[in-house]
Amino acid sequence: MKLAITIFLLNACYITLNTFRTMLVVRRQRLWAPLLAIVEEFVYVIALAIALKNINSPVNVIAYTVGFGLGIYLGILIEDHIALGYVNFQVTVEIDNDSPSYEHNKKLPEKLRQSGYGVTETWGYGREGSRLIMSILAPRKADKRLMALIKELAPTAFVMVNEPTELSGGFWSKEVDRRFRKAIKKEK
């Protein structure tokens, strides 16, 4: 049983590192992903050697496979906790002059800016009239907070979220982090 626990823990550790490293690669972390890969492969070689040497026991095979599943889960939890990078929200609301929500929706960009977010406004026209389209960049750590704020301020808004892989110039990265931290301090 001690061997099965060792196999379980090693494989869970390996897959946790593997899952997290994969997420770093997707986010183009050119330094951290390769460094983590070295540690990951070290654990992998040890885990695989022990598992293959003792593959004759169904308990060891089960320990290996359950460790695999747990490793994926833990890797996702770690990445969610660290929340590297940024998210870009595209928020679209009705902005027709005849609409009862016109004045409220017109003030949304400024309300979001006061909460520490950078907002770029674009005006468009949809099937049912004029639209205000806001592009909002936020640290990934703030994505749930921003979504809650949008739902509170504009419950009927159409929201689309994506993760940019590269940012360059403009207001974006450092200023977004600075403003977000400042807004959080104000709330506390």
C-alpha positions as CSV (number, residue, x, y, z in Angstrom):
1,M,0.0,0.0,0.0
2,K,2.9,2.4,0.7
3,L,4.1,1.9,-2.9
4,A,0.7,2.7,-4.3
5,I,0.6,5.9,-2.2
6,T,4.0,6.8,-3.5
7,I,2.9,6.2,-7.1
8,F,-0.3,8.2,-6.5
9,L,1.6,11.2,-5.0
10,L,4.3,11.2,-7.7
11,N,1.9,11.1,-10.6
12,A,-0.4,13.7,-9.0
13,C,2.7,15.9,-8.6
14,Y,3.9,15.3,-12.2
15,I,0.5,16.0,-13.7
16,T,-0.1,19.1,-11.6
17,L,3.2,20.5,-12.9
18,N,2.3,19.4,-16.4
19,T,-1.1,21.1,-16.3
20,F,0.3,24.3,-14.9
21,R,3.3,24.3,-17.4
22,T,0.9,23.8,-20.3
23,M,-1.1,26.9,-19.1
24,L,2.2,28.8,-18.9
25,V,3.0,27.8,-22.5
26,V,-0.4,29.0,-23.7
27,R,0.3,32.4,-22.0
28,R,3.7,32.5,-23.6
29,Q,5.7,32.5,-20.4
30,R,9.0,32.0,-22.1
31,L,11.1,31.8,-18.9
32,W,8.8,30.0,-16.4
33,A,7.4,27.3,-18.7
34,P,10.8,25.8,-19.6
35,L,12.1,26.0,-16.0
36,L,9.0,24.2,-14.7
37,A,9.3,21.6,-17.5
38,I,12.7,20.6,-16.1
39,V,11.2,19.9,-12.7
40,E,8.2,18.3,-14.3
41,E,10.3,15.8,-16.3
42,F,12.4,15.0,-13.3
43,V,9.3,14.0,-11.3
44,Y,7.9,12.2,-14.4
45,V,11.0,10.0,-14.9
46,I,10.9,8.9,-11.2
47,A,7.2,8.3,-11.2
48,L,7.2,6.4,-14.4
49,A,10.1,4.2,-13.4
50,I,8.5,3.3,-10.1
51,A,5.1,2.7,-11.8
52,L,6.5,0.5,-14.6
53,K,8.6,-1.5,-12.2
54,N,5.5,-2.3,-10.2
55,I,2.8,-2.5,-12.9
56,N,1.8,-6.0,-11.9
57,S,-0.5,-4.8,-9.1
58,P,-4.0,-3.4,-10.0
59,V,-3.8,-1.2,-6.9
60,N,-0.6,0.5,-8.3
61,V,-2.3,1.0,-11.7
62,I,-5.4,2.6,-10.0
63,A,-3.1,4.8,-7.9
64,Y,-1.3,5.9,-11.0
65,T,-4.6,6.8,-12.9
66,V,-6.3,8.5,-9.9
67,G,-3.1,10.5,-9.3
68,F,-3.3,11.6,-13.0
69,G,-6.9,12.9,-12.5
70,L,-6.1,14.6,-9.2
71,G,-3.0,16.2,-10.8
72,I,-5.1,17.8,-13.6
73,Y,-7.5,19.2,-11.0
74,L,-4.7,20.6,-8.8
75,G,-2.9,22.2,-11.8
76,I,-6.1,24.0,-12.7
77,L,-6.6,25.2,-9.1
78,I,-3.1,26.5,-8.9
79,E,-3.3,28.4,-12.2
80,D,-6.7,29.8,-11.2
81,H,-5.2,31.0,-7.9
82,I,-2.2,32.6,-9.5
83,A,-4.3,34.0,-12.4
84,L,-1.5,35.1,-14.7
85,G,-2.2,37.6,-17.4
86,Y,-5.1,39.7,-18.4
87,V,-8.6,39.3,-19.7
88,N,-10.4,41.6,-22.2
89,F,-14.1,42.1,-21.8
90,Q,-16.1,43.3,-24.7
91,V,-19.4,44.7,-23.3
92,T,-22.2,45.8,-25.5
93,V,-25.3,47.7,-24.3
94,E,-28.2,49.4,-25.9
95,I,-27.7,53.2,-26.4
96,D,-30.7,54.4,-28.4
97,N,-31.8,57.9,-27.5
98,D,-35.4,56.7,-27.2
99,S,-34.5,53.9,-24.8
100,P,-35.3,54.4,-21.1
101,S,-31.8,53.1,-20.3
102,Y,-30.1,55.6,-22.5
103,E,-28.7,57.9,-19.8
104,H,-27.8,55.0,-17.5
105,N,-25.9,53.1,-20.3
106,K,-24.2,56.3,-21.5
107,K,-22.6,56.7,-18.0
108,L,-21.4,53.0,-17.8
109,P,-17.8,53.7,-19.2
110,E,-17.2,56.3,-16.5
111,K,-18.6,54.2,-13.7
112,L,-16.3,51.4,-14.8
113,R,-13.3,53.8,-15.0
114,Q,-14.1,55.0,-11.4
115,S,-13.8,51.3,-10.3
116,G,-10.2,51.2,-11.7
117,Y,-10.7,49.7,-15.2
118,G,-9.5,51.1,-18.5
119,V,-12.4,51.4,-20.9
120,T,-12.3,52.1,-24.6
121,E,-15.7,53.1,-26.0
122,T,-16.9,52.4,-29.5
123,W,-20.3,53.1,-30.9
124,G,-22.0,50.7,-33.3
125,Y,-25.3,49.8,-34.8
126,G,-27.0,46.5,-34.4
127,R,-30.2,44.9,-35.7
128,E,-32.3,46.7,-33.1
129,G,-30.5,50.1,-33.0
130,S,-27.5,51.9,-31.6
131,R,-25.0,50.1,-29.3
132,L,-22.2,51.2,-27.0
133,I,-19.4,48.7,-27.2
134,M,-16.8,48.9,-24.4
135,S,-13.4,47.1,-24.4
136,I,-12.2,46.6,-20.8
137,L,-8.8,45.1,-20.0
138,A,-8.4,43.7,-16.5
139,P,-5.9,41.5,-14.6
140,R,-7.2,37.9,-14.6
141,K,-7.4,38.2,-10.8
142,A,-10.1,40.8,-11.3
143,D,-12.3,38.9,-13.9
144,K,-14.9,37.7,-11.5
145,R,-15.1,41.1,-9.8
146,L,-15.5,42.8,-13.1
147,M,-18.2,40.4,-14.3
148,A,-20.1,41.0,-11.1
149,L,-19.8,44.7,-11.5
150,I,-21.0,44.6,-15.2
151,K,-24.0,42.4,-14.2
152,E,-24.8,44.9,-11.4
153,L,-24.5,48.0,-13.6
154,A,-25.9,46.5,-16.9
155,P,-27.7,43.3,-16.3
156,T,-28.9,43.1,-20.0
157,A,-25.4,43.7,-21.5
158,F,-23.9,41.2,-23.9
159,V,-20.5,40.3,-22.6
160,M,-17.7,38.4,-24.4
161,V,-14.4,37.7,-22.6
162,N,-11.1,36.6,-24.1
163,E,-7.5,36.4,-23.0
164,P,-4.9,38.4,-25.0
165,T,-1.6,36.6,-25.4
166,E,0.4,39.8,-26.1
167,L,0.0,43.4,-25.2
168,S,2.0,46.4,-26.4
169,G,1.8,50.1,-25.8
170,G,-1.1,52.2,-24.8
171,F,-2.8,52.3,-21.4
172,W,-2.9,48.6,-20.9
173,S,-0.7,46.5,-18.8
174,K,1.2,48.4,-16.0
175,E,-1.5,51.1,-15.8
176,V,-4.3,48.6,-15.5
177,D,-2.5,46.8,-12.6
178,R,-1.8,50.1,-10.9
179,R,-5.4,51.4,-11.2
180,F,-6.9,48.1,-10.2
181,R,-4.9,47.9,-7.0
182,K,-5.8,51.6,-6.2
183,A,-9.5,50.8,-6.7
184,I,-9.4,47.7,-4.5
185,K,-7.8,49.8,-1.7
186,K,-10.6,52.3,-2.0
187,E,-13.2,49.6,-1.5
188,K,-11.6,48.3,1.6
